[in-house]
Amino acid sequence: MKQLVLIVSCLALVACGGSKKAAVEPTPVAKVPAPPPEPEPEPEPEPVPPPQEWSASAALAPVKGAKLKPGAVRLTQTEGEGVRVVTTLTGLAAGTYHLVVHESADCGKNATKIGPAFGPAAEVALAVAVAKGKAGELDTMVELQLDGEDAIVGRTLVVHADKKGKPGAVVACGPIVLDADDDDEE
């Protein structure tokens, strides 16, 4: 029986795991610092607005005795640029004609109210050559303004016959007005 107790004791000891073993400590894991937060993205730059554009016209009415047929001069400007002047003058005798911006906003009967040449536009040369039996055409860029302090809008555009290389007798006149689409922007 002693043997039996010894066997049972051994079996119990083996079943229990034998002797006590030291507890295994887990290996500490090195702490990795958290990545820095993502920087805020740069704000989108404001889109550059398109340049402003203006357009105006002058309906030319011939003075008494002039052979010019009624017509119009188109004036367009993009911000930062000069003014594009486009016209076709028909019915005129061969020669040179000058388009001049005058102070007044009103031509008056037979251009009697045009006043003097408008100072900021006085040096701008707008000459149109008309050949015999042909129309006089003009399509050019000039240093004028349709908007701002020196704007020509609200003044008159006068067609003068040539007199020794300078503007002479008045042939036609028309007030310079902004086109209807441009009135809405103001």
C-alpha positions in Angstrom: 0.0 0.0 0.0 2.9 2.3 0.5 3.7 1.9 -3.0 0.2 2.8 -4.0 0.3 6.0 -2.0 3.6 6.8 -3.5 2.3 6.3 -7.1 -0.8 8.3 -6.4 1.3 11.1 -4.9 3.6 11.2 -7.9 0.6 11.2 -10.3 -1.0 14.0 -8.3 2.2 15.9 -8.4 2.6 15.4 -12.2 -1.0 16.3 -12.8 -0.6 19.5 -10.9 2.3 20.6 -12.9 5.1 19.4 -10.7 6.9 22.0 -8.8 6.2 25.7 -8.8 7.9 27.6 -11.6 8.7 31.3 -11.6 6.1 33.4 -13.4 7.3 34.8 -16.7 7.1 38.5 -16.9 5.9 39.8 -20.3 8.6 41.8 -22.2 7.8 45.5 -22.1 7.0 46.9 -25.6 8.7 50.1 -26.4 6.2 52.9 -26.8 6.2 54.4 -30.3 5.2 58.1 -30.2 2.0 58.9 -32.1 2.7 60.7 -35.4 2.2 64.4 -35.3 -1.2 65.5 -36.6 -1.5 66.4 -40.3 -1.1 70.1 -40.8 -4.1 72.0 -41.9 -4.1 72.2 -45.7 -3.5 75.7 -47.2 -6.7 77.3 -48.1 -7.5 77.5 -51.8 -6.5 80.9 -53.2 -9.4 83.0 -54.3 -9.9 82.7 -58.0 -8.8 85.7 -59.9 -11.9 87.5 -61.2 -12.0 88.0 -65.0 -11.1 91.5 -66.1 -14.0 94.0 -66.4 -15.2 94.8 -69.9 -17.1 97.9 -71.1 -18.7 98.7 -74.4 -20.1 101.9 -75.6 -21.2 103.5 -78.9 -21.8 106.8 -80.5 -24.7 107.0 -83.0 -23.4 109.6 -85.6 -25.9 112.0 -87.0 -24.6 114.1 -90.0 -24.8 117.9 -89.7 -26.8 119.8 -92.3 -25.1 119.6 -95.7 -22.9 116.7 -94.8 -23.0 113.7 -97.1 -22.1 111.2 -94.4 -24.8 108.5 -93.9 -25.9 108.0 -90.3 -23.7 105.4 -88.7 -22.2 104.3 -85.4 -18.9 104.0 -83.8 -18.3 101.0 -81.5 -16.0 101.4 -78.5 -14.9 98.4 -76.4 -12.4 98.2 -73.5 -11.0 95.4 -71.4 -9.7 96.4 -67.9 -6.1 97.3 -68.1 -6.1 98.0 -71.9 -6.9 100.8 -74.2 -10.1 101.3 -76.1 -10.8 99.6 -79.4 -12.6 101.9 -81.9 -14.4 100.4 -84.8 -16.5 102.2 -87.4 -17.3 102.3 -91.1 -18.1 105.8 -92.5 -20.1 105.8 -95.8 -21.2 108.5 -98.1 -18.1 110.8 -97.6 -16.1 112.4 -100.3 -12.5 111.1 -100.6 -10.2 112.6 -98.1 -9.1 112.3 -94.4 -11.5 112.7 -91.5 -10.8 113.0 -87.8 -12.8 111.5 -84.9 -12.5 113.8 -81.9 -14.0 113.4 -78.4 -15.5 116.7 -77.2 -16.4 118.0 -73.7 -20.2 118.2 -74.1 -22.6 115.4 -73.5 -25.0 116.8 -76.2 -24.3 117.6 -79.8 -27.1 120.1 -80.2 -28.5 121.0 -83.6 -25.8 120.7 -86.2 -23.2 120.0 -83.5 -23.5 123.5 -82.0 -23.1 122.4 -78.4 -20.1 120.1 -78.6 -17.7 122.4 -76.7 -13.9 122.1 -76.9 -12.0 118.8 -77.4 -12.0 116.7 -74.2 -8.6 117.3 -72.5 -7.5 113.6 -71.7 -8.5 112.6 -75.3 -7.2 115.7 -77.1 -3.9 114.1 -78.2 -5.5 110.8 -79.4 -5.3 110.7 -83.2 -8.3 108.9 -84.8 -7.9 109.6 -88.5 -10.0 107.8 -91.2 -8.9 107.8 -94.8 -11.7 107.6 -97.4 -10.9 106.6 -101.0 -13.1 107.8 -103.9 -16.3 105.7 -104.0 -15.3 103.7 -100.9 -16.3 103.7 -97.2 -13.8 104.9 -94.6 -13.0 102.1 -92.2 -11.3 102.3 -88.8 -10.4 99.5 -86.4 -7.7 100.6 -84.0 -6.7 100.6 -80.3 -6.2 104.0 -78.6 -5.3 105.2 -75.1 -8.7 106.2 -74.0 -10.9 105.1 -71.1 -14.6 104.1 -71.0 -14.6 104.0 -67.2 -13.0 106.0 -64.4 -12.0 109.6 -64.0 -11.0 110.3 -67.6 -13.8 108.3 -69.1 -15.1 109.5 -72.5 -18.6 108.1 -71.9 -21.0 111.0 -71.5 -19.1 113.1 -74.0 -19.6 113.6 -77.7 -17.7 112.0 -80.6 -17.4 114.3 -83.5 -16.3 113.6 -87.1 -14.3 116.5 -88.6 -13.2 117.0 -92.1 -9.4 117.4 -92.5 -8.0 120.9 -92.6 -4.2 120.9 -93.3 -3.7 117.7 -91.2 -5.9 118.9 -88.3 -9.6 118.6 -87.5 -11.7 121.1 -89.5 -15.4 121.5 -90.2 -17.8 119.2 -88.3 -19.3 116.5 -90.5 -21.2 114.4 -87.8 -21.7 114.1 -84.1 -23.0 111.6 -81.6 -23.1 111.2 -77.8 -21.0 108.4 -76.4 -23.2 106.1 -74.3 -22.5 102.8 -72.4 -24.3 99.9 -74.1 -27.4 98.6 -72.3 -25.6 95.5 -70.9 -23.0 97.7 -69.1 -25.6 99.8 -67.4 -26.8 96.8 -65.4 -23.3 96.3 -63.8 -23.2 99.7 -62.2 
